[in-house]
Amino acid sequence: MKKEPGIREATMGGWFASQPEAVRAALLSHGHTAAYLKGAWINGTREEPGVFCGVVSGSVSLHAILPRGDLVLVDLLHRGEWFGQGSLYHAGPVGRRILIAMAAEPVQLLIIGRRDLLDILRDHPELWASVAELGTRQLEYAITGWAETLSLPPRARLAARLLNLRSPADAGRNEPYGRIPLTQSEIAEAVGLSRQLVNRFLREFEQKGVIRTGYGALDIVDPDYLTRLVETE
């Protein structure tokens, strides 16, 4: 299968970079790349589960499905991050799917089907532990976010969420401290606060030079300020 130029370099970093060279080669040889425009659904609620995806460029938003069918934005994934490993543990209908992935901005993914991933795991059984570790880290992140929501006052909760949602410094952008490709309404949804309150806090942060807002996104200029706010408020 022909790979796009630079796919190996683009997917290096994070979990992928921690894998043995043979495993990285297997993931690349079994995967294919796909591009999605902003707002496109990467997986939905109708198809069978079964893909393991790595973000090559752009950002993916994850939305939890509530029992009544509403979608709530819970996380952003950036270059080098992976999702979909849950398909390894069940192959039934999507009735059990709890997360929907969408393109938060134009995104390119490396996609590995469930059957191909099982083939890789058969040839490299040590990868089972690594995939389980990936899931454990994601669970720890979710629990930390839940604890912050329960314990932090609103301004500090927003600061913590901004730090968690930002793109990493090595994500191939010019901004040194990370960008969040979300509207202020989407940020309010992700932090569990009213849009009016979040907008007020964001204006305060921008006036202090902590963030820089733009159309459909914001840049973090002073992450240290946000960190201090989380630790002291």
C-alpha positions, 0 to 999 in steps of 0.5 A: 500500500502506497503511503503519503510522503512523510507519514512516518515522520508525521506520526512519530511522537507520543505512543507511536514513538514508544513502540519497537521499530517492527511494531511501528513498521507494521502499523504503517504498512497495515494502515491507510491515510484519510483526510476529513474536513472540519466538522466531518464525522470520523465515526458515527452511530450506525457503522460497525466499530472497528478502527484504530486511528492515529492523528497525523495532522489537525485535531479530532474532537471526541463527543460523549453520547448521553442516554437521551442521544445528546452529544457533549464535547469531552476532549480534543486529540492532536497530532500523535494521539490515538483513539479507537482501541476499544474496538479490540474488545468487542465486535458487535453493533455500535449500540455500545459506542459511547464516543463520537469522533469528529474533525475539529479542523481539517485532519489527516488520520492513519487508520488501521482496521480491527482485523488488521490490528488483530493481525499485528497483535498476533505477530507482535503479542507484546503490543497488547500490553502497550495498547492496554497502557494507552487505554489506561492513560486515557482513563486516568486523563478522564478521571483527572478531568472529572475530579477537576470539574468537581473540585475546582472553582469555575475560573480555575476549572476553565484554566485547567481545561484550556491547558488540557485541550491545547495542542502540544508545542511540537504539533507543527504550528507557529504558536509555541504554547498551543492552539485550541480549535474550538469556538467559545461555545464549544469550550463552554460545553467542554468545561461544563459552564455557561457560555456567558460565564466562560466568555467573561473569563476568556475576555479577562484572560485576553485582557491580561495577555494570557490568551489570544482569541480568533475566529473559531479558535484561541491561542494560549500565550501564557500557560504559566498563568493558567497553571498558577491559577489552577494551583492557587485558586 
